[in-house]
């Protein structure tokens, strides 16, 4: 690059990093070479040379900024950052492993001071090579694989168990669990909690119906329509995340079954208390999760080094509003 433009390496660096003291004509010649060679900076190499100067910015990767759960975490993190005069660069994961890696690469290329990440890739080992030494990383909502760092997430196993036990306590024995893709850590954890609760009540796990790979509310709606058309249909449903819950509510209302099929959702949804019956949920605390993640990140930045990794588990809350308190038909409860 420097040879092509006829300048020194330091001059190229100054132009790429928008530093002063480069003559306009020289800067134009360097940029022309960049275009001609289609050159892109190596994010990892650039950061290995990086000084301790901070950019007063952090990278935030969430499932989807359009999802109210993620949006609430985003706002909590942004509020903490704004108080410190730090900008937050946010990106949506959309549960795409390639997008995860690309987003992290983009954040590192922009020389953010730290990262808060929701992950979906099979392994996060790639971070060891991509993230510069000394850059703090905090995982939120899901635990990583192959990379050790701070992690903040809900008590997924306990929460799903609470949902199932609540329905079992009202006499239900034919339960269905609707979850996202099993490649997603939270889906696996919630399935584990659900099955554990069945075992505690002496309900054979093979009698429960588990429908996985439901990534949006339309898929969940179709799944519930199919489930309830079966001869031995479930009398109660545990929904594994908020979008699935919305799909389940749509299906129950279309079928006119919202008063005789019990439903408990994992994570709260907007206007849940205004439905009839109200929607019973195991509510997460996304604001608390966002605050905990940002506090860990800024503590590491204040210390000037990554802290010893901590695993912070945020409690969940059962909110009974009516849909989860529907009892099964009389023959089953006898």
Backbone torsions as a table, in degrees:
resi	resn	phi	psi	omega
1	UNK	NA	-52.8	-179.6
2	UNK	-60.8	-42.1	-179.9
3	UNK	-64.4	-41.6	-179.9
4	UNK	-61.9	-39.2	-178.5
5	UNK	-85.4	-11.8	-179.7
6	UNK	73.3	34.3	-179.8
7	UNK	-134.4	175.4	177.7
8	UNK	-81.9	162.1	-180.0
9	UNK	-60.7	-38.8	-179.6
10	UNK	-62.6	-36.2	179.2
11	UNK	-65.4	-42.4	176.6
12	UNK	-58.8	-45.4	-179.5
13	UNK	-59.7	-41.4	-179.6
14	UNK	-64.3	-40.1	-179.7
15	UNK	-68.1	-46.3	-179.0
16	UNK	-60.4	-36.9	-177.1
17	UNK	-96.3	12.1	177.4
18	UNK	55.4	39.3	177.1
19	UNK	-84.4	156.3	-178.6
20	UNK	-76.7	-174.5	174.4
21	UNK	66.8	32.7	171.7
22	UNK	-122.3	126.3	-179.2
23	UNK	-60.0	141.1	-178.6
24	UNK	-53.3	-41.3	-178.8
25	UNK	-66.1	-39.3	178.7
26	UNK	-66.5	-43.6	178.9
27	UNK	-60.8	-39.9	179.9
28	UNK	-64.9	-37.7	-179.8
29	UNK	-66.8	-39.4	178.6
30	UNK	-65.3	-43.7	-179.9
31	UNK	-65.7	-34.1	176.7
32	UNK	-65.0	-37.4	177.4
33	UNK	-68.6	-38.2	177.1
34	UNK	-59.0	-45.8	179.3
35	UNK	-65.3	-43.0	-176.8
36	UNK	-65.9	-38.4	-177.9
37	UNK	-90.7	-3.9	-176.8
38	UNK	50.7	45.8	-175.8
39	UNK	-82.4	139.4	172.6
40	UNK	-126.8	141.8	-178.8
41	UNK	-67.4	145.7	174.5
42	UNK	-83.5	110.1	-173.7
43	UNK	-59.2	-44.0	-176.2
44	UNK	-68.7	-45.4	-179.0
45	UNK	-63.6	-39.9	-179.8
46	UNK	-62.1	-39.6	-176.5
47	UNK	-79.0	-22.7	174.3
48	UNK	-65.6	-28.6	179.3
49	UNK	-91.0	-3.7	-173.3
50	UNK	-65.5	145.5	177.9
51	UNK	-87.0	-177.8	179.2
52	UNK	-78.4	-0.4	178.5
53	UNK	-62.8	131.2	-178.3
54	UNK	-95.9	153.9	179.3
55	UNK	-97.3	-4.0	-178.6
56	UNK	55.3	47.1	177.9
57	UNK	-147.2	152.3	175.3
58	UNK	-133.3	153.0	177.4
59	UNK	-100.3	136.0	-178.7
60	UNK	-128.1	120.3	178.7
61	UNK	-114.5	119.7	-177.3
62	UNK	-122.9	165.1	179.2
63	UNK	-54.9	-54.5	175.1
64	UNK	-162.3	124.5	-179.2
65	UNK	-67.2	-12.3	177.3
66	UNK	-81.5	-17.6	-179.9
67	UNK	-79.4	128.3	-177.6
68	UNK	-55.0	-35.8	178.2
69	UNK	-60.7	-50.0	179.8
70	UNK	-68.0	-37.3	-179.3
71	UNK	-62.8	-37.3	179.0
72	UNK	-68.0	-41.0	175.5
73	UNK	-62.3	-43.9	179.8
74	UNK	-55.2	-48.7	-177.4
75	UNK	-62.9	-41.2	179.7
76	UNK	-62.8	-43.0	179.1
77	UNK	-66.3	-42.2	-179.3
78	UNK	-64.4	-37.7	179.5
79	UNK	-63.8	-42.5	177.9
80	UNK	-64.7	-43.6	-179.0
81	UNK	-65.3	-41.9	-178.7
82	UNK	-62.4	-37.0	178.4
83	UNK	-61.9	-25.9	178.8
84	UNK	-99.7	7.3	-178.4
85	UNK	60.7	42.1	179.5
86	UNK	-116.7	133.7	178.5
87	UNK	-84.4	147.8	177.7
88	UNK	-114.4	118.7	173.7
89	UNK	-94.4	114.6	-175.2
90	UNK	-110.7	147.1	177.9
91	UNK	-143.2	152.3	178.5
92	UNK	-95.5	138.4	-179.3
93	UNK	-83.2	-39.7	-176.2
94	UNK	52.6	28.6	177.8
95	UNK	51.3	40.2	179.2
96	UNK	-115.0	112.4	-178.1
97	UNK	-56.7	-38.8	179.8
98	UNK	-66.2	-36.9	178.9
99	UNK	-67.6	-33.6	176.5
100	UNK	-58.4	-52.7	-177.8
101	UNK	-63.8	-42.7	-179.1
102	UNK	-62.7	-39.3	-179.8
103	UNK	-66.3	-43.4	178.6
104	UNK	-62.9	-42.5	177.1
105	UNK	-58.2	-42.0	-179.6
106	UNK	-65.9	-41.2	178.9
107	UNK	-63.1	-46.1	-178.8
108	UNK	-63.9	-39.8	178.3
109	UNK	-60.2	-31.1	178.6
110	UNK	-86.2	4.0	174.5
111	UNK	59.1	42.5	175.4
112	UNK	-62.6	158.1	-177.8
113	UNK	-81.5	-22.4	-179.5
114	UNK	-165.7	170.4	-175.5
115	UNK	-131.4	138.1	168.4
116	UNK	-119.6	118.5	-168.0
117	UNK	-126.4	135.2	161.7
118	UNK	-98.8	132.2	-172.2
119	UNK	-118.8	154.9	176.8
120	UNK	-139.3	-18.7	179.9
121	UNK	-60.8	152.2	-177.6
122	UNK	-57.1	-34.0	179.2
123	UNK	-144.2	148.3	176.1
124	UNK	-107.3	22.0	178.4
125	UNK	-59.1	-27.7	-178.2
126	UNK	-58.9	-23.3	-177.8
127	UNK	-65.0	-29.5	-179.1
128	UNK	-59.3	-33.9	179.2
129	UNK	-91.3	-31.5	-172.9
130	UNK	-84.9	-40.1	-175.8
131	UNK	-82.8	129.1	-179.2
132	UNK	-63.3	149.9	177.0
133	UNK	-58.0	136.6	177.9
134	UNK	91.4	-12.4	179.1
135	UNK	-80.5	120.0	-179.6
136	UNK	-72.1	142.3	178.2
137	UNK	-128.2	132.5	175.3
138	UNK	-126.3	127.3	175.7
139	UNK	-91.9	142.4	-179.5
140	UNK	-131.3	138.8	177.6
141	UNK	79.8	-36.8	-177.9
142	UNK	-135.8	143.6	178.7
143	UNK	-80.6	143.0	179.3
144	UNK	-82.4	168.2	173.9
145	UNK	-126.3	131.7	175.9
146	UNK	80.0	9.8	179.1
147	UNK	-151.1	130.5	-176.4
148	UNK	-101.7	122.9	178.8
149	UNK	-163.1	174.1	175.1
150	UNK	-57.0	146.4	177.6
151	UNK	-144.2	132.6	178.7
152	UNK	-124.3	123.1	178.9
153	UNK	-153.8	166.4	177.5
154	UNK	-72.2	163.4	175.3
155	UNK	-82.7	79.4	-172.1
156	UNK	-65.7	-43.6	-178.8
157	UNK	-63.7	-47.9	179.1
158	UNK	-63.0	-43.9	-177.5
159	UNK	-61.2	-46.3	178.7
160	UNK	-66.6	-34.8	176.8
161	UNK	-65.6	-39.8	177.5
162	UNK	-61.1	-43.1	179.7
163	UNK	-61.5	-47.5	-178.6
164	UNK	-66.6	-43.8	-180.0
165	UNK	-62.4	-35.5	178.9
166	UNK	-60.4	-45.2	179.9
167	UNK	-70.8	-40.5	178.1
168	UNK	-63.1	-35.2	179.7
169	UNK	-66.9	-23.3	176.7
170	UNK	-90.3	5.8	173.1
171	UNK	103.0	0.3	-179.0
172	UNK	-73.9	140.4	175.7
173	UNK	-130.2	-11.7	173.6
174	UNK	-108.5	95.9	-176.3
175	UNK	-110.9	150.5	172.9
176	UNK	-123.7	142.8	174.6
177	UNK	-116.4	127.8	177.0
178	UNK	-110.8	120.8	-176.8
179	UNK	-133.4	166.6	175.8
180	UNK	-74.1	-169.7	179.7
181	UNK	-63.0	139.8	-178.7
182	UNK	-69.5	-13.3	174.8
183	UNK	-69.4	-15.4	179.4
184	UNK	-89.4	128.2	-173.6
185	UNK	-57.4	-44.0	-177.9
186	UNK	-63.0	-36.8	179.3
187	UNK	-63.4	-43.0	179.4
188	UNK	-64.8	-41.3	-179.4
189	UNK	-65.4	-40.3	-179.3
190	UNK	-70.4	-34.4	174.9
191	UNK	-64.1	-40.4	179.7
192	UNK	-62.5	-43.5	178.8
193	UNK	-65.0	-39.1	178.8
194	UNK	-62.3	-48.4	-178.0
195	UNK	-67.2	-35.0	177.4
196	UNK	-61.7	-42.8	179.8
197	UNK	-64.4	-40.2	177.2
198	UNK	-59.1	-44.3	179.9
199	UNK	-61.4	-38.2	-179.9
200	UNK	-64.0	-29.4	179.7
201	UNK	-94.3	5.9	178.6
202	UNK	72.2	21.2	179.1
203	UNK	-92.8	118.9	179.1
204	UNK	-56.0	131.2	-176.2
205	UNK	-65.6	-24.9	-179.4
206	UNK	-76.1	-5.2	176.4
207	UNK	-89.0	-12.2	178.2
208	UNK	-85.6	151.4	177.0
209	UNK	-104.5	122.8	177.7
210	UNK	-116.9	120.1	178.8
211	UNK	-111.4	116.6	-178.5
212	UNK	-107.9	179.7	177.2
213	UNK	66.4	31.2	176.5
214	UNK	-98.0	104.2	-173.2
215	UNK	-99.3	-8.8	179.4
216	UNK	-151.9	174.8	-174.0
217	UNK	-70.6	-29.7	178.2
218	UNK	-65.4	-43.1	178.2
219	UNK	-63.7	-39.3	179.1
220	UNK	-66.2	-40.4	178.9
221	UNK	-61.0	-45.0	179.2
222	UNK	-63.6	-39.0	-179.1
223	UNK	-63.3	-42.4	-179.6
224	UNK	-68.5	-39.4	177.6
225	UNK	-58.9	-41.9	179.7
226	UNK	-68.8	-44.5	-179.0
227	UNK	-58.5	-45.6	-174.3
228	UNK	-77.8	-9.2	175.8
229	UNK	-86.8	-9.8	-178.1
230	UNK	-75.9	152.6	-179.1
231	UNK	-60.1	-40.2	-177.5
232	UNK	-107.9	55.7	-172.8
233	UNK	-67.1	150.7	176.9
234	UNK	-66.4	150.7	176.7
235	UNK	-98.7	-8.5	-178.8
236	UNK	-148.4	147.8	-177.0
237	UNK	-129.8	135.2	167.7
238	UNK	-107.6	122.9	-179.9
239	UNK	-98.8	130.9	-171.0
240	UNK	-81.3	-10.6	176.0
241	UNK	-165.2	168.1	-167.1
242	UNK	-64.0	-38.9	-179.9
243	UNK	-68.2	-36.6	176.4
244	UNK	-65.1	-39.3	178.1
245	UNK	-59.7	-44.1	179.7
246	UNK	-61.0	-42.6	177.6
247	UNK	-62.4	-40.4	179.3
248	UNK	-64.6	-40.9	178.4
249	UNK	-61.9	-44.1	178.4
250	UNK	-58.4	-45.2	-178.2
251	UNK	-64.7	-46.4	-179.0
252	UNK	-60.6	-38.2	-179.3
253	UNK	-74.1	-38.1	177.3
254	UNK	-62.5	-35.3	-179.5
255	UNK	-86.5	-6.7	-176.5
256	UNK	68.8	28.3	-175.4
257	UNK	-109.1	8.8	-174.5
258	UNK	-69.9	-11.2	178.1
259	UNK	-103.8	-6.7	-179.7
260	UNK	-125.2	-7.4	173.3
261	UNK	-111.8	121.5	-178.1
262	UNK	-76.5	148.6	-178.5
263	UNK	-144.3	129.3	170.6
264	UNK	-125.3	124.9	-179.9
265	UNK	-98.4	147.3	172.2
266	UNK	-94.1	117.2	-175.6
267	UNK	91.0	139.4	-177.5
268	UNK	-77.9	157.9	176.8
269	UNK	-129.4	153.7	-178.3
270	UNK	-61.9	139.2	177.5
271	UNK	66.0	17.3	-179.2
272	UNK	-59.6	-31.3	-178.1
273	UNK	-80.0	-11.0	-178.5
274	UNK	-95.7	-7.1	176.6
275	UNK	-72.5	164.0	177.7
276	UNK	-131.4	105.2	0.6
277	UNK	-72.9	159.8	176.1
278	UNK	-61.5	154.8	-174.7
279	UNK	-89.4	119.8	175.4
280	UNK	-79.6	132.9	-177.4
281	UNK	-139.9	158.5	163.5
282	UNK	-100.3	103.7	-171.7
283	UNK	-86.3	132.9	171.0
284	UNK	-82.7	172.6	179.3
285	UNK	-121.4	73.3	-174.8
286	UNK	-61.7	-33.7	178.4
287	UNK	-65.2	-43.3	178.2
288	UNK	-64.1	-37.5	177.8
289	UNK	-64.4	-44.0	179.5
290	UNK	-63.5	-41.2	178.7
291	UNK	-64.4	-44.5	-179.3
292	UNK	-63.0	-42.1	-179.7
293	UNK	-64.8	-44.2	-178.6
294	UNK	-68.8	-35.7	178.0
295	UNK	-63.1	-41.1	177.7
296	UNK	-65.0	-42.8	-179.0
297	UNK	-62.3	-48.7	-176.8
298	UNK	-72.7	-26.6	173.8
299	UNK	-64.0	-40.5	178.0
300	UNK	-67.4	-40.4	179.0
301	UNK	-65.1	-40.0	178.3
302	UNK	-65.4	-34.5	179.7
303	UNK	-77.0	-17.9	-179.7
304	UNK	79.1	13.9	-179.9
305	UNK	-163.4	156.9	174.6
306	UNK	-62.7	140.5	178.7
307	UNK	-85.4	167.4	173.3
308	UNK	-59.4	130.0	-173.6
309	UNK	-57.3	136.8	178.2
310	UNK	-123.0	144.7	175.4
311	UNK	-110.9	112.1	-175.8
312	UNK	-109.5	116.9	-178.4
313	UNK	-105.6	120.3	-177.1
314	UNK	-93.1	129.7	-179.4
315	UNK	-63.6	162.0	175.2
316	UNK	-119.4	164.9	-174.0
317	UNK	-131.0	127.1	173.3
318	UNK	-79.4	124.6	176.9
319	UNK	-117.9	106.1	-178.2
320	UNK	-86.9	121.2	-178.0
321	UNK	-126.5	-8.3	178.1
322	UNK	138.8	-44.3	-175.5
323	UNK	-67.9	-28.2	-179.7
324	UNK	-89.6	-0.7	-178.0
325	UNK	-108.9	8.5	175.2
326	UNK	-71.9	130.4	-178.7
327	UNK	-87.2	156.8	178.1
328	UNK	-71.8	167.4	176.6
329	UNK	-56.7	151.2	-175.5
330	UNK	-51.4	-44.5	-178.5
331	UNK	-58.3	-36.3	-178.4
332	UNK	-75.1	-30.8	-177.0
333	UNK	-82.7	-9.1	-178.2
334	UNK	-72.8	NA	NA
